[in-house]
Amino acid sequence: MARTQGSHSDITGPKVRDAALRLFARHGFAAVSMRQIAGEVGVQAGALYNYTPDKQSLLFSLLKGHMDDLLAAWAAEPTAGDPVESLARFTRFHIRFNIERPEAIFISYMELRNLAPENFAVIEKQRRAYEDELEAILRAGVAQGCFEVPDPKIATLAVIAMLTGVNTWYRAGGRLSLDEVQQIYWDMVRRAVGA
């Protein structure tokens, strides 16, 4: 793809992504134009096409980048020996990772519907891979008698929804520290799975 002479793709490219993330989170994908993104970055609208073929590709790139980062970060976490410790580690990891990325989390849930079917399939596969990590922990806990979960798949979805919900209300400097929130949520998750 041709680049505008004098531009800096290593600087402008990330600015385009950051601007799109902010605007999509604030106004919604459908309401944001490429011209608005260009204005936020400080370039001409036509210059955006040096960095992305279209708005759909930009949304897909943001959602896929978030999932790539999430899966890589989880894979880098140290492994735990038993299902209870693994579940505690997953609980804390999920809250800690997502709380630092409120806009990415927001569009990851709210803008899935705006993905083209082929892009949706890619993101859905990544989400399933992440859910499978938690489901494997729950299944191992059930098999070892650590957890009482009648349906690990439903429990997986419920736990992830509960943990992601922290992003809707938590604010740094509020009544509870992030460590306290993680502990409270771990206690709730532990009780929810009968550990």
ABEGO torsion letter per residue (X at the ends): XBBBBGBBAAAAAAAAAAAAAAAAAAAEAAABBAAAAAAAAGBBAAAAAAABABAAAAAAAAAAAAAAAAAAAAAABBBBABAAAAAAAAAAAAAAAAAABAAAAAAAAAAAAABBAAAAAAAAAAAAAAAAAAAAAAAAAAAAGABBBABAAAAAAAAAAAAAAAAAABBBGBABBAAAAAAAAAAAAAAAAGX
